[in-house]
Amino acid sequence: MRAFRKLLQDQISGDLRSLPMRVRRLVSPERRLARARNIDDLRTLARSSVPRTVFDFIDGAANDELALLRNRQGFRDIQVYPRSFVDVSTIDLSTDVLGTRISMPILGAPTGLSGLAHADGEVGIARAVHAAGSIYTLSSMASYSIEELAREAPGPKWFQLYLWKDLGFVRELLVRARESGYLAVVVTADVARAGRRERDQRNGFSIPPRVTVRSLLGGVRHPGWSTSFVRHERFVIATMPANAGSSKVVDLAEFNKSQFDASVTWERLEWLREQWTGPIVVKGLMHPDDALRATRIGANAIGVSNHGGRQLDDAPSSISMLPAVVDAVSDSAEIFLDSGIRRGSDVLKALASGARACLVGRPLLYGLAVAGEPGVARALSILSEELETAMALAGANSVDVLNASYLVR
Ligand SMILES: Cc1cc2nc3c(=O)[nH]c(=O)nc-3n(C[C@H](O)[C@H](O)[C@H](O)COP(=O)(O)O)c2cc1C
């Protein structure tokens, strides 16, 4: 690893020095960000900002990546009525989620190892989300620890939990989250096994990244990313015990297999309900019966999600399952939606279908990969501006008025 770092450092400083000032300005992250009109543009820029292994880890999904496509198609298939002669001179995006007032109905989804995209990592995402007036969810596989994030990004936060095999460790994480002021626990339900992410398998994705000819070339081709990678070393799971530490290279699939507990049943959710007195969100439920059962156990919110298509490739799109889940449980729990949001109008469609708010994963990671925290801020401003425009044209001046009558069925 030391030799790898040295090689990269030499290469990076040489590379940047050799660029004339004018060219350096042209490729500056700020310039690149300003060119992004939408989330797809940010994705294109992200692809050229980080090594392929990193881009594929963010962008990829399970097997044939059909659920990923289905998530997009699900939103595309819903249309919105254009409505006129409503005063939309001001549009109120604010709402309440689990007792916290937020300025817009878009939250930061938990994404593990975000430090791979940029050293700002989860702290950069959380700060941008807080600046936009919303809530960030820290993954239990994050590159910053529970305490680091609380210190560096003091706005409202939730903590995402995997029900790992080691219950003592899970209990310890809950205590740490409570002591650090996290407002809610988001327990991820769709991980009996890790999905088969074939791009990661092909790339030999591991934690920390393995030094191979490909990774070396990837680093050399992306000097900006490499500088940050070498200086900040944000490529391990900060929350985890030593077995995932920087000293041992672990294949991601192998790591997940060793940690995820395939024997988890509803009793474990009951156990969690006893351990955590604050709000619990169960993320990754798609079937109305599962949502109902979770609320009967005491879940305060349901996250309708197929994990961004990264788990069961044959899953339906999350937006197509939302109405059935809303019918089943919306009297007893708040409902959030994630997976496939790339346009502000997608958020309108989710809210009009009964979601309280949406979580976004990759859009923020693309922004992070391009320029760190300012890149995330750009992704959020694109989404909120698009949402406002769609609401204005649909004749909705507040998220509270949105309901199924805005959608063409
Ligand atoms: C790179 C990456 C890492 C993720 N890590 C986690 C995680 O640690 N825990 C979790 O519950 N979900 C994780 N997710 C899923 C997200 O929380 C969310 O469900 C998904 O990204 C939403 O889809 P979108 O990316 O299309 O917005 C991850 C997603 C991505 C793209």
The ligand as a Tripos MOL2 file, in Angstrom:
@<TRIPOS>MOLECULE
LIG
   31    33     1     0     0
SMALL
NO_CHARGES

@<TRIPOS>ATOM
      1 C1        -22.9660    3.0690   -3.3290 C.3       1 LIG1
      2 C2        -24.1900    2.7320   -2.5320 C.ar      1 LIG1
      3 C3        -24.0450    2.2870   -1.2380 C.ar      1 LIG1
      4 C4        -25.1830    1.9850   -0.4780 C.ar      1 LIG1
      5 N1        -25.0260    1.5840    0.8220 N.ar      1 LIG1
      6 C5        -26.1190    1.3590    1.5770 C.ar      1 LIG1
      7 C6        -25.9830    1.0380    2.9480 C.ar      1 LIG1
      8 O1        -24.8790    0.9890    3.4820 O.2       1 LIG1
      9 N2        -27.1120    0.7880    3.6550 N.ar      1 LIG1
     10 C7        -28.3710    0.8540    3.0890 C.ar      1 LIG1
     11 O2        -29.3610    0.6270    3.7650 O.2       1 LIG1
     12 N3        -28.5120    1.1890    1.7910 N.ar      1 LIG1
     13 C8        -27.4310    1.4400    1.0330 C.ar      1 LIG1
     14 N4        -27.5820    1.8020   -0.2750 N.ar      1 LIG1
     15 C9        -28.9600    1.9640   -0.8290 C.3       1 LIG1
     16 C10       -29.4610    3.3990   -0.6280 C.3       1 LIG1
     17 O3        -29.6960    3.6850    0.7200 O.3       1 LIG1
     18 C11       -30.7590    3.6450   -1.3990 C.3       1 LIG1
     19 O4        -31.7020    2.6520   -1.0670 O.3       1 LIG1
     20 C12       -30.5500    3.6610   -2.9010 C.3       1 LIG1
     21 O5        -29.3210    4.2430   -3.2490 O.3       1 LIG1
     22 C13       -31.6850    4.4490   -3.5300 C.3       1 LIG1
     23 O6        -31.6020    4.4070   -4.9160 O.3       1 LIG1
     24 P1        -30.9390    5.5770   -5.7960 P.3       1 LIG1
     25 O7        -29.4690    5.3750   -5.6950 O.co2     1 LIG1
     26 O8        -31.4810    5.2690   -7.1440 O.co2     1 LIG1
     27 O9        -31.3950    6.9060   -5.2350 O.co2     1 LIG1
     28 C14       -26.4790    2.1080   -1.0590 C.ar      1 LIG1
     29 C15       -26.6030    2.5540   -2.3680 C.ar      1 LIG1
     30 C16       -25.4820    2.8860   -3.1100 C.ar      1 LIG1
     31 C17       -25.6650    3.3960   -4.5140 C.3       1 LIG1
@<TRIPOS>BOND
     1     1     2 1
     2     2     3 ar
     3     2    30 ar
     4     3     4 ar
     5     4     5 ar
     6     4    28 ar
     7     5     6 ar
     8     6     7 ar
     9     6    13 1
    10     7     8 2
    11     7     9 ar
    12     9    10 ar
    13    10    11 2
    14    10    12 ar
    15    12    13 ar
    16    13    14 ar
    17    14    15 1
    18    14    28 ar
    19    15    16 1
    20    16    17 1
    21    16    18 1
    22    18    19 1
    23    18    20 1
    24    20    21 1
    25    20    22 1
    26    22    23 1
    27    23    24 1
    28    24    25 2
    29    24    26 1
    30    24    27 1
    31    28    29 ar
    32    29    30 ar
    33    30    31 1
@<TRIPOS>SUBSTRUCTURE
     1 LIG1         1 GROUP 0 **** ****
